[in-house]
Amino acid sequence: MMQGFLLNLAGARERLAASLRWLGGVPGLAVERLEAVDGRALAAAEGWRFWKRVARLRFWVANARRIQPAEAGCALSHAAAWRRVAALEAAAGAVFEDDVAGDAAALGAALKAIAGRARAERAEVWLLEGSPAAEHALETGEPMDGGFYLVPAGPGASCAAAYVLSRAAARRLLAANTPVSALADAWGRWAACGVKVWWVRPFPCHARGAPSQIGWVLPRRARWRWYAALWRVRHAVGAAADRMLVRRAWRRK
C-alpha cells in the first residue's frame, strides 16, 4: 500500500471531492489530504514577507524575474508533502495536486511497479503527469512492470502535479527548497541536488481542468526582441547560479 498526499486549498471543496472520488478507486493507494498554502493569503502574511525579503535579489538573479505569491504557496505546499514522505516507513510516497485526474486502474498499476523498484536511500522521482515537452518523448527506455516505460526527464518546465518520490529524494528537495530556489514546480532543476527524475510512460495522470490556484505562474512574454534576447542570456546565467545554490543548500544539510 502506497501512501499518497493530496494538496488542496481550504475553500476548494469541489476539487477535493472530485480528486477523492477517483483517487479513492486506485488500488494500493491510501490518500491523505494536506491543506495547501494559498499564495494570495500568503501575500499578506508574515511568511510571505520573509520569503520576499530573503528572495528578492537572489531569486531574481537565479530566475531572471521576481518570485510570485503563487510560487511561494506552491513551494511551501509541496514541501509539506515532502516532509511527510521523508517521515514514512515505506521507501516512497506519492504527491497529487487537486487539478489532476486519470484512470484508477492504470495509476494503480504504475504505483505498484514503482513501489517494486523504489529504494528509500536512492533519490528518485517518477512523474505521473505529462507536459508538452514530454508528449514528444519516445516510448522507449527502461521497461517497467505493467507495460510502462521509464524515460529520463530532460530539462524544462512542467506542472509537477502528480509524482512519486523516494524518502532520499524528499530529504534532498527539502534541503534545497529555499526562497531562492522554490523547487516545487521546477523539476528540471531537481537534478541539481542529485535527484534522478523519470517520466512514467504512458502517463497515468492528466490535467482535469483549470490549474490549481497554488500552481505555477509564468512570467509575461517580452514585447521587444532585444529584451527577449537579454532575458534568455540572463536566464541561462541565472540557471547556472541556481544549480550552484541548490547543490550548496542540500550539501550543507
BELDA-V232924 format. One record per pair of residues at least 24 apart in sequence whose ideal C-beta (glycine too) atoms are under 8 Angstrom apart, sorted by the first residue. I is the first residue (numbers start at 0). J is the second residue. If there is no record, write none. Layout:
i=I j=J
i=I j=J
This chain:
i=0 j=27
i=0 j=28
i=0 j=29
i=1 j=27
i=1 j=28
i=1 j=29
i=1 j=89
i=1 j=91
i=1 j=92
i=1 j=93
i=1 j=110
i=1 j=113
i=1 j=114
i=1 j=163
i=2 j=29
i=2 j=31
i=2 j=83
i=2 j=84
i=2 j=87
i=2 j=89
i=2 j=92
i=2 j=93
i=3 j=28
i=3 j=29
i=3 j=30
i=3 j=31
i=3 j=92
i=3 j=93
i=3 j=94
i=3 j=95
i=4 j=30
i=4 j=31
i=4 j=32
i=4 j=33
i=4 j=80
i=4 j=83
i=4 j=84
i=4 j=92
i=4 j=93
i=4 j=94
i=4 j=95
i=5 j=30
i=5 j=31
i=5 j=32
i=5 j=33
i=5 j=95
i=5 j=96
i=5 j=97
i=6 j=33
i=6 j=35
i=6 j=76
i=6 j=77
i=6 j=79
i=6 j=80
i=6 j=94
i=6 j=95
i=6 j=96
i=6 j=97
i=6 j=211
i=6 j=213
i=7 j=32
i=7 j=33
i=7 j=34
i=7 j=35
i=7 j=97
i=8 j=34
i=8 j=35
i=8 j=37
i=8 j=97
i=8 j=211
i=8 j=212
i=8 j=213
i=9 j=34
i=9 j=37
i=11 j=97
i=11 j=211
i=11 j=212
i=14 j=97
i=14 j=98
i=14 j=211
i=15 j=97
i=17 j=97
i=17 j=100
i=17 j=207
i=18 j=95
i=18 j=97
i=18 j=99
i=18 j=100
i=21 j=100
i=21 j=101
i=21 j=103
i=22 j=95
i=22 j=103
i=24 j=103
i=25 j=103
i=25 j=106
i=25 j=107
i=25 j=110
i=26 j=103
i=26 j=104
i=26 j=107
i=26 j=111
i=27 j=107
i=27 j=110
i=27 j=111
i=27 j=114
i=28 j=93
i=28 j=106
i=28 j=107
i=28 j=110
i=30 j=95
i=31 j=83
i=33 j=76
i=33 j=79
i=33 j=80
i=33 j=83
i=35 j=72
i=35 j=76
i=35 j=96
i=35 j=97
i=35 j=211
i=35 j=213
i=36 j=71
i=36 j=72
i=36 j=73
i=36 j=75
i=36 j=76
i=36 j=79
i=36 j=213
i=37 j=72
i=37 j=212
i=37 j=213
i=38 j=67
i=38 j=68
i=38 j=69
i=38 j=70
i=38 j=71
i=38 j=72
i=38 j=73
i=38 j=212
i=38 j=213
i=39 j=68
i=39 j=69
i=39 j=72
i=39 j=212
i=41 j=68
i=41 j=71
i=41 j=72
i=41 j=75
i=42 j=68
i=46 j=71
i=46 j=75
i=47 j=71
i=49 j=178
i=50 j=178
i=51 j=178
i=53 j=177
i=53 j=178
i=53 j=179
i=54 j=177
i=54 j=178
i=54 j=179
i=54 j=181
i=57 j=178
i=57 j=179
i=57 j=244
i=58 j=178
i=58 j=179
i=58 j=181
i=60 j=237
i=60 j=240
i=61 j=179
i=61 j=180
i=61 j=237
i=61 j=238
i=61 j=240
i=61 j=241
i=61 j=244
i=62 j=234
i=62 j=237
i=62 j=241
i=63 j=230
i=63 j=233
i=63 j=234
i=63 j=237
i=64 j=218
i=66 j=178
i=66 j=181
i=67 j=216
i=69 j=212
i=69 j=213
i=69 j=214
i=69 j=215
i=69 j=216
i=70 j=181
i=70 j=183
i=70 j=184
i=70 j=215
i=70 j=216
i=71 j=178
i=71 j=181
i=72 j=213
i=73 j=181
i=73 j=183
i=73 j=184
i=73 j=213
i=73 j=214
i=73 j=215
i=74 j=176
i=74 j=181
i=74 j=182
i=74 j=183
i=74 j=184
i=76 j=183
i=76 j=213
i=77 j=159
i=77 j=176
i=77 j=182
i=77 j=183
i=77 j=184
i=78 j=172
i=78 j=173
i=78 j=176
i=78 j=183
i=81 j=164
i=81 j=169
i=81 j=170
i=81 j=172
i=81 j=173
i=81 j=176
i=82 j=169
i=82 j=173
i=84 j=164
i=84 j=165
i=84 j=166
i=84 j=169
i=85 j=166
i=85 j=169
i=85 j=170
i=85 j=173
i=87 j=166
i=89 j=114
i=89 j=119
i=90 j=114
i=90 j=117
i=90 j=118
i=90 j=119
i=90 j=165
i=90 j=166
i=91 j=117
i=91 j=119
i=91 j=123
i=91 j=163
i=91 j=164
i=91 j=165
i=91 j=166
i=92 j=163
i=92 j=164
i=92 j=166
i=92 j=169
i=93 j=127
i=93 j=161
i=93 j=162
i=93 j=163
i=94 j=161
i=94 j=162
i=94 j=163
i=94 j=164
i=95 j=160
i=95 j=161
i=95 j=204
i=96 j=158
i=96 j=160
i=96 j=161
i=96 j=211
i=96 j=213
i=96 j=214
i=97 j=211
i=98 j=160
i=98 j=206
i=98 j=207
i=98 j=208
i=98 j=209
i=98 j=210
i=98 j=211
i=98 j=214
i=99 j=128
i=99 j=160
i=99 j=161
i=99 j=204
i=99 j=205
i=99 j=206
i=99 j=207
i=100 j=204
i=100 j=205
i=100 j=206
i=100 j=207
i=101 j=127
i=101 j=161
i=101 j=202
i=101 j=203
i=101 j=204
i=101 j=205
i=102 j=203
i=105 j=201
i=105 j=203
i=106 j=203
i=106 j=204
i=108 j=144
i=108 j=145
i=108 j=146
i=108 j=147
i=108 j=203
i=109 j=145
i=109 j=147
i=109 j=199
i=109 j=203
i=110 j=163
i=111 j=144
i=111 j=145
i=112 j=143
i=112 j=144
i=112 j=145
i=112 j=147
i=113 j=143
i=113 j=163
i=113 j=199
i=115 j=144
i=116 j=143
i=117 j=163
i=117 j=165
i=118 j=165
i=118 j=167
i=119 j=165
i=119 j=166
i=119 j=167
i=120 j=165
i=120 j=166
i=120 j=167
i=121 j=165
i=121 j=167
i=121 j=195
i=122 j=165
i=122 j=167
i=122 j=168
i=122 j=171
i=122 j=192
i=122 j=193
i=122 j=194
i=122 j=195
i=123 j=164
i=123 j=165
i=123 j=167
i=123 j=168
i=123 j=194
i=123 j=195
i=123 j=196
i=123 j=197
i=124 j=162
i=124 j=163
i=124 j=164
i=124 j=165
i=124 j=168
i=124 j=186
i=124 j=189
i=124 j=194
i=124 j=195
i=124 j=196
i=124 j=197
i=125 j=149
i=125 j=162
i=125 j=163
i=125 j=164
i=125 j=197
i=125 j=199
i=126 j=152
i=126 j=157
i=126 j=159
i=126 j=161
i=126 j=162
i=126 j=186
i=126 j=196
i=126 j=197
i=126 j=198
i=126 j=199
i=127 j=161
i=127 j=162
i=127 j=163
i=127 j=199
i=127 j=202
i=127 j=203
i=127 j=204
i=128 j=157
i=128 j=158
i=128 j=159
i=128 j=160
i=128 j=161
i=128 j=162
i=128 j=202
i=128 j=204
i=128 j=205
i=128 j=206
i=129 j=157
i=129 j=198
i=129 j=202
i=129 j=205
i=130 j=155
i=130 j=156
i=130 j=157
i=130 j=158
i=132 j=157
i=133 j=157
i=133 j=198
i=133 j=200
i=133 j=202
i=136 j=198
i=136 j=200
i=138 j=200
i=138 j=201
i=140 j=200
i=143 j=199
i=147 j=199
i=147 j=200
i=147 j=201
i=148 j=199
i=148 j=200
i=149 j=197
i=149 j=198
i=149 j=199
i=149 j=200
i=150 j=197
i=150 j=198
i=150 j=200
i=151 j=195
i=151 j=196
i=151 j=197
i=151 j=198
i=152 j=186
i=152 j=187
i=152 j=196
i=152 j=197
i=152 j=198
i=153 j=187
i=154 j=187
i=155 j=187
i=156 j=184
i=156 j=185
i=156 j=187
i=156 j=215
i=157 j=184
i=157 j=186
i=157 j=187
i=158 j=184
i=158 j=206
i=158 j=210
i=158 j=214
i=158 j=215
i=159 j=183
i=159 j=184
i=159 j=186
i=160 j=204
i=160 j=206
i=160 j=211
i=160 j=214
i=161 j=204
i=162 j=186
i=164 j=194
i=168 j=194
i=170 j=252
i=171 j=249
i=174 j=248
i=174 j=249
i=174 j=251
i=174 j=252
i=175 j=245
i=175 j=246
i=175 j=248
i=175 j=249
i=177 j=244
i=177 j=248
i=179 j=241
i=179 j=244
i=180 j=241
i=180 j=244
i=180 j=245
i=180 j=248
i=182 j=245
i=184 j=214
i=184 j=215
i=188 j=238
i=188 j=241
i=188 j=242
i=188 j=245
i=191 j=241
i=191 j=242
i=191 j=245
i=191 j=246
i=192 j=245
i=192 j=246
i=192 j=248
i=192 j=249
i=193 j=249
